[in-house]
Amino acid sequence: MSTLRVVSRYAKSLFDISNSEGNLDQVHEDVINAWEVVKHKDFKAFLKSPIISIKKKKEVIDSVFAKFDKTLVNTFHVMTTHKREAFIGDFCRSFHLMYNKQNHVSAVQLTSAVELSDKTVNDLLETFKSKGLLETEVELVKNIKPSIIGGFILEFDGKVYDASLSYKLEQMNKKFSENLYIKNI
């Protein structure tokens, strides 16, 4: 079974329980904080280590996440028992995406060659919102990648809108490499 399917099942279970108990916002906040902890390279290495016993991992999870929601900590325990503790970061991301979807928030990643002005970014997002591609609320992550030469790449809901110069040059290169004088069979 793929990692995505595994973590989404755990995330969906926690999401449903939290939603029915009425503490979804608090659990989401704890999930975001846990995600920050799990991103730390030493903690990630600890979770992935096959040498450390499940009991020891559960003890550390209890001490690190002591002030977190008990249902969340229990979910981490279940994941650890089934040797899926290395996917806690993916679980947190999956839960966050479910929370955003319920609250009509689009997670958007904008990559550009240079820093874009706030007006340009807002105009770009408004264009996508007006076409119904983005929700009214947007959670934006901006990246600078000079190798795209110019333009931008917008990623959201598993889709990629690539309006970069490097992509357009690549497409032109493919067109020019086709020999129009030889009949394609």
C-alpha positions in Angstrom: 0.0 0.0 0.0 1.4 3.4 -0.9 2.5 5.9 1.8 -0.1 8.4 0.7 -3.0 5.9 1.2 -1.6 4.8 4.6 -1.2 8.3 6.1 -4.4 9.6 4.6 -6.3 6.8 6.4 -4.8 7.7 9.8 -5.4 11.4 9.0 -9.0 10.8 8.0 -9.7 8.9 11.2 -8.2 11.6 13.4 -10.0 14.3 11.4 -13.4 12.6 11.8 -12.9 12.0 15.5 -11.8 15.6 16.1 -14.6 17.0 14.0 -17.3 14.9 15.9 -15.8 15.9 19.2 -15.8 19.6 18.2 -12.1 20.2 18.8 -10.9 20.1 15.2 -9.3 23.6 15.3 -7.2 22.7 18.4 -6.2 19.3 17.0 -5.2 21.1 13.7 -3.0 23.5 15.7 -1.4 20.6 17.5 -0.8 18.8 14.2 0.9 21.9 12.7 3.2 22.1 15.8 3.9 18.4 15.6 4.8 18.8 11.9 7.4 21.4 12.8 8.9 19.0 15.4 8.9 16.1 13.0 10.7 18.2 10.3 13.8 18.5 12.5 16.4 16.2 11.1 17.4 14.6 14.4 13.9 13.8 15.3 13.2 12.4 11.9 16.3 10.2 12.2 15.1 9.0 15.6 11.7 8.0 14.2 13.3 6.1 11.2 15.8 4.2 13.3 15.2 0.5 13.3 17.5 0.1 16.3 15.3 2.0 18.8 12.5 -0.1 20.3 8.9 0.8 19.8 8.5 1.2 23.5 11.3 3.8 23.6 9.8 5.6 20.7 6.4 5.8 22.4 8.0 7.1 25.6 9.8 9.9 23.6 6.6 10.7 21.7 4.8 11.0 25.1 7.4 13.3 26.5 7.8 15.5 23.4 4.0 15.8 22.7 2.9 15.8 26.3 0.8 19.0 26.0 -0.8 17.9 22.7 -4.3 16.5 22.2 -4.5 12.9 23.6 -6.2 11.6 20.4 -3.3 12.9 18.3 -0.7 11.3 20.6 -2.7 8.1 20.5 -2.6 8.2 16.7 1.1 8.6 16.8 1.2 5.5 19.1 -0.8 3.5 16.8 1.4 4.5 13.9 4.5 3.5 15.9 3.0 0.2 16.8 2.4 -0.6 13.2 5.9 0.6 12.3 4.7 3.7 10.4 6.2 6.3 12.7 8.6 7.4 9.9 5.5 8.8 8.1 4.3 11.1 10.8 5.4 14.1 8.8 3.3 12.9 5.8 0.4 12.3 8.2 0.6 15.9 9.4 0.6 17.2 5.9 -2.4 15.0 4.9 -4.4 16.2 8.0 -3.5 19.8 7.2 -4.8 19.4 3.6 -8.0 17.9 4.8 -8.5 20.8 7.3 -7.8 23.3 4.5 -10.3 21.6 2.2 -13.1 21.7 4.8 -12.4 25.4 5.5 -12.2 26.3 1.8 -8.5 27.2 1.8 -6.3 26.5 -1.2 -2.7 25.6 -0.5 -0.7 27.3 -3.2 3.0 27.2 -4.1 4.3 30.1 -6.3 7.7 29.8 -7.8 9.3 32.7 -9.7 12.7 33.7 -11.0 12.8 36.9 -8.9 10.8 38.3 -5.9 7.4 39.4 -7.1 5.7 42.4 -5.7 2.6 41.9 -3.4 0.4 43.6 -6.1 1.6 41.2 -8.8 1.1 38.2 -6.5 -2.4 39.4 -5.5 -3.4 40.0 -9.2 -2.2 36.6 -10.2 -4.1 34.9 -7.4 -7.2 36.9 -8.1 -7.1 35.8 -11.7 -7.1 32.1 -10.6 -9.8 32.8 -8.1 -12.0 34.5 -10.7 -11.8 31.4 -12.9 -12.9 29.2 -9.9 -9.5 27.4 -9.7 -8.7 28.6 -6.2 -10.8 29.1 -3.1 -11.3 32.6 -1.7 -8.7 31.9 1.1 -5.2 31.1 0.0 -2.3 29.6 2.0 0.7 30.8 -0.1 4.2 29.6 -0.1 6.6 31.6 -2.3 9.8 30.2 -3.7 12.6 31.9 -5.7 14.2 29.7 -8.4 16.4 31.7 -10.9 16.7 28.7 -13.2 13.2 29.2 -14.5 14.5 32.4 -16.1 11.2 34.3 -15.9 7.5 33.9 -15.5 6.1 31.7 -12.7 5.0 28.2 -11.7 1.8 27.9 -9.7 1.1 24.6 -7.9 -2.3 23.8 -6.2 -4.6 20.9 -5.7 -2.2 18.5 -7.4 -2.1 20.7 -10.5 0.8 22.6 -12.0 0.4 25.8 -14.1 3.8 26.3 -15.6 4.2 29.8 -17.3 7.9 29.9 -16.9 10.3 30.9 -19.6 12.4 27.7 -19.2 9.3 25.6 -19.8 8.4 27.6 -22.9 11.9 27.4 -24.3 11.8 23.6 -23.6 8.6 23.4 -25.6 10.0 25.4 -28.5 13.1 23.2 -28.5 10.9 20.1 -28.8 9.1 21.7 -31.8 12.3 22.6 -33.5 13.7 19.2 -33.0 10.9 17.6 -35.0 11.8 17.1 -38.6 8.8 18.3 -40.5 10.2 16.9 -43.8 10.2 13.2 -42.7 6.8 11.6 -42.6 5.9 10.3 -39.1 4.8 6.6 -39.3 
